[in-house]
Amino acid sequence: MTPAARPDAIALALGGRCPRCGQGRLFKGVAALAPQCASCGLDFAALNVGDGPAAFLTLILGFVIVGGALWLEFAVSPPFWVHLVLWTPLLIGAVLISLRCAKAVLVAQEVRHQAHEGRLTDDA
């Protein structure tokens, strides 16, 4: 497939589709990658993005959630249980949705740019 004909990485991320063919499912669970694409056979195990998305999302979502909680506390001063009921489900939902999208975007970029892990070889 030519680079111009490839599906957009963001559209694939939102749909959870294979970054090479755009047809197969990228995930087997909420945020776990499938072993391979059912349509084109792309091996997703070789495209593991590790903890990169989680590290970025921890910082970004932590800033947003803590900022919102501080604003609410100083503006309204609600009881503690209001913070628990409001921020806990919001944080869990935001993490699950954004982690899935962030993983899919990084996997799509790896495929698009043919990124590979560095390996030592014996050329002796």
Salt bridges, closest charged atoms under 4 A:
GLU73 OE1 - HIS83 NE2 2.72
